Amino acid sequence: MDVILDGTSEILVNLDAYIEAFLGSMGIWGAIFSCFLITIESIIPILPVCVFITLVFYSFGNVIGFFISWIFTCLGCILSFYLFRSKVREWFERKFLHKGDRKKLRNFMKYIGNMSLSSLVILLAIPFTPASVVNVAAGLSKISSKKFISAVLIGKLFMVYFWGYIGTTLIESFTHPVYLVRIFVMLIVAFVISKIVNTYWKLD
């Protein structure tokens, strides 16, 4: 099993390196294309968003690169959310939720729909959370679009910060406690901001 995991990890690392080298060879066009791929990654989770964000930071600088990455990441999440909310949710409810034997699924969707702003922000801020899964689940649930968009705008600030300024894999985070401390502090700040926003907007 360890051999298989090591082999898979090596393949993914090599693939990320190849993509980074290919986009890097395109100069500024590679960075612009990366912006498009950052958006697509929120819909198709197999793409290495960390590589795209790193390239945007390198091409546009830390400050501008941060805001560009944040904008396109949020754009991808919101587009994915509205795609499933407007085109798939009605079919999903009719096909799955209205059947008597789908109690667990109904409870899960109810849980998603009732998530607090703070919980959703923390989930989206975690660098290793598959954004597309959260977007799809939120789009299929009854969560308000205002709450979801607010959570995305807050949570993705910290996700982009992590990949742009810290940038490490999940395995490396567990082997280097300093990364875990940084993630923990980052999530605390995200939680506090979400509470402040919720105080004024009453999203829960």
Order of alpha helices (4+ residues) and beta strands (2+ residues): alpha-alpha-alpha-alpha-alpha-alpha-alpha-alpha-alpha-alpha-alpha
